[in-house]
Amino acid sequence: MSDSAKRLSQIVQASHLPALDGLRAVAVGVVMLYHFTGNPWVPGDLGVGLFFVISGFLITLLLAREVESTGTVSLSRFYLRRTLRIFPAYYVFVLVSLAVDFVRGVVWSKGLIFSAFAYLMNYYNAFNNHPTTSIAHAWSLANEEQFYLLWPAAFLLLFRSTPKARVRWLVGVIVGVVIWRSYLYLGRDVGAAYVYNAFDTRADSLAVGCLLALIAHRLPRSDWPKRVASAGYLPLVTLGLLYLSRVLTPAGYHYSLGFTVDAALMAIFIVQVVQLAAAKDPWWTWLDHPVTRFLGAISYPLYLYHIWGLSAATFMGLDWGPVRIAAATVFSVVLASGSYYLVERPFLRMKDRIARHRPGPVSLMGATQP
């Protein structure tokens, strides 16, 4: 194993991964900026895609550690930890949204209610042309929940094979999703709403994160990690390519191959900034600044409540761009902080107590959800 590969492998074995909280803050910031401005040149869906890659990456690292420590994965413990991490904040958000909409005279259909509580908002949006609702953005959370439901058992089966077979299997999944999505959008004229929202057409972004975790967890002899992170400006090159891939390409590319290319570039970006932040590179130390890390820690409720933060700014008549963005951001942070401290923290402490009873490394970071 080369020095660079060994270094990256050692970084991902640590209890805290540098820059990942900051990357979550960046991801939710991109989503918020898009929704607050409505500017098509702000690619808000890249923030969601980054969440998908990070989730696949961190969850797979946790599962790989558990297999190394215990020889297996406790599915009951995994699902209990995920339940304590995700469900309380999500269902409080759904209930609050339902109540506020009721007061506003906005009636939820039975299908919307069922989809919201069953974590099926992705398919509700997919089959209803992504209608505008106060919880439409929960489609990405539904995708992640379906990933959490399916991946641990698949991971256990996969780990019975050789490392190369695992990589080939995940590559096959990624290629299969690309072919399926391309067939639906280009061959069957299935609309963008379906291929954008549905788990079966977006699972490749999560799989790219899983593949990155398997590669980084036990890197082969290779100098590519050092090469892609040899200078602080290189992640900016990756971001430039990512922006070109997302914004300056036709819809046919974006809704077929584009999602996968974007996810691969995000994976490279993660490899770059994790190493550079660990090395205290001055270009990227801001990702581990206390403010950035706090915003990353509350990125999940920020994602949940930022639409209500925007609604509050609109209700107050704050229509001028910069003032509207600033006010919506403040309202969103206040709502997210309330959710984090009043709803999430008690359940997170329970989750941490469960994790401490498991042999071996117990936690990479706080949350994998946005």
Secondary structure as the mmCIF struct_conf table of DSSP 4:
data_model
#
loop_
_struct_conf.conf_type_id
_struct_conf.id
_struct_conf.beg_label_comp_id
_struct_conf.beg_label_asym_id
_struct_conf.beg_label_seq_id
_struct_conf.end_label_comp_id
_struct_conf.end_label_asym_id
_struct_conf.end_label_seq_id
HELX_RH_AL_P HELX_RH_AL_P1 ASP A 3 GLN A 13
BEND BEND1 ALA A 14 HIS A 16
TURN_TY1_P TURN_TY1_P1 PRO A 18 ALA A 19
HELX_RH_AL_P HELX_RH_AL_P2 LEU A 20 THR A 37
TURN_TY1_P TURN_TY1_P2 PRO A 40 TRP A 41
BEND BEND2 VAL A 42 VAL A 42
HELX_RH_AL_P HELX_RH_AL_P3 GLY A 44 THR A 70
BEND BEND3 GLY A 71 THR A 72
HELX_RH_AL_P HELX_RH_AL_P4 LEU A 75 VAL A 103
TURN_TY1_P TURN_TY1_P3 ARG A 104 GLY A 105
HELX_LH_PP_P HELX_LH_PP_P1 VAL A 107 SER A 109
HELX_RH_AL_P HELX_RH_AL_P5 LYS A 110 PHE A 117
TURN_TY1_P TURN_TY1_P4 ALA A 118 TYR A 119
HELX_RH_AL_P HELX_RH_AL_P6 MET A 121 PHE A 127
TURN_TY1_P TURN_TY1_P5 ASN A 128 ASN A 129
TURN_TY1_P TURN_TY1_P6 SER A 134 ILE A 135
HELX_RH_3T_P HELX_RH_3T_P1 ALA A 136 ALA A 138
HELX_RH_AL_P HELX_RH_AL_P7 TRP A 139 LEU A 158
TURN_TY1_P TURN_TY1_P7 PHE A 159 ARG A 160
BEND BEND4 SER A 161 SER A 161
HELX_RH_AL_P HELX_RH_AL_P8 PRO A 163 SER A 182
HELX_RH_PI_P HELX_RH_PI_P1 TYR A 183 GLY A 187
BEND BEND5 ARG A 188 ARG A 188
HELX_RH_AL_P HELX_RH_AL_P9 ALA A 192 ASN A 197
HELX_RH_AL_P HELX_RH_AL_P10 PHE A 199 HIS A 217
TURN_TY1_P TURN_TY1_P8 ARG A 218 ARG A 218
BEND BEND6 ARG A 221 ARG A 221
HELX_RH_AL_P HELX_RH_AL_P11 TRP A 224 VAL A 228
TURN_TY1_P TURN_TY1_P9 ALA A 229 ALA A 229
BEND BEND7 SER A 230 ALA A 231
TURN_TY1_P TURN_TY1_P10 GLY A 232 TYR A 233
HELX_RH_AL_P HELX_RH_AL_P12 LEU A 234 VAL A 247
BEND BEND8 LEU A 248 THR A 249
HELX_RH_AL_P HELX_RH_AL_P13 ALA A 251 TYR A 253
HELX_RH_PI_P HELX_RH_PI_P2 HIS A 254 GLY A 258
HELX_RH_AL_P HELX_RH_AL_P14 PHE A 259 ALA A 278
TURN_TY1_P TURN_TY1_P11 ALA A 279 LYS A 280
TURN_TY1_P TURN_TY1_P12 PRO A 282 TRP A 284
HELX_RH_3T_P HELX_RH_3T_P2 THR A 285 ASP A 288
BEND BEND9 HIS A 289 HIS A 289
HELX_RH_AL_P HELX_RH_AL_P15 PRO A 290 ALA A 297
TURN_TY1_P TURN_TY1_P13 ILE A 298 ILE A 298
HELX_RH_AL_P HELX_RH_AL_P16 SER A 299 PHE A 315
TURN_TY1_P TURN_TY1_P14 MET A 316 GLY A 317
BEND BEND10 TRP A 320 TRP A 320
HELX_RH_AL_P HELX_RH_AL_P17 GLY A 321 GLY A 338
HELX_RH_PI_P HELX_RH_PI_P3 SER A 339 GLU A 344
HELX_RH_AL_P HELX_RH_AL_P18 ARG A 345 ARG A 356
TURN_TY1_P TURN_TY1_P15 HIS A 357 HIS A 357
BEND BEND11 ARG A 358 GLY A 360
BEND BEND12 LEU A 364 GLY A 366
BEND BEND13 THR A 368 THR A 368
#
